[in-house]
């Protein structure tokens, strides 16, 4: 039996300075992770307790790693103890899960006394998270709108002129509705448009309003997708 236990190596004994260094490092680096999470948060239901969890989870993980050391028996015992506890807290945003994993990784690295990996990994993770937050990476920005205008019946040339104006400012446009108004003296046109650039909205409306025989022109912009 003794030979079986010795096969896994002796337990690692840590001094007081090593323990305090690991705990303080996990605390400081987890605060960095939590701060970056708070800066880059874009959801609707901000949870202060989750931010506290990011900090506390790193410290707890560091304690577990130091307690286990290189002793397999301890590792199996702690694993069995944790298996009894059931965590039922729902985490809806995958991004929150990644930040929680980052906090746990910091705790593991600090508990294993590989501080250079913990520091460099935290800084790199933070820089990437800030870059993704500030940049438009993976954002879907489609500037679409519904353009309404009215022309007299039989105004084919004016209609062609209006369509040329739309084509100058839009990457695509589709006629979605056309109906008679004012006892068939006028026709109302509805176009689904997609602007090349959102700044073209005012220029588009100015040119359409100035076009011959155009009346009741209005543009309703909407976003195709909304990130929550």
Secondary structure, DSSP 8 states (H G I E B T S, - for coil): -HHHHHTT-------HHHHHHHHHHHHHHHHHHHHHHHHT---SS--HHHHHHHHHHHHHHHHHHHHHTT-HHHHHHHHHHHHHS--------HHHHHHHHHHHHHHHHHHTT-HHHHHHHHHHHHHHHHHHHHS-TT----EEEEEEEEEETT-HHHHHHHHHHHHHHEEEEEEEEEEEETTTTEEEEEEEEEESSTTHHHHHHHHHHHSTT-EEEEEEEEES----
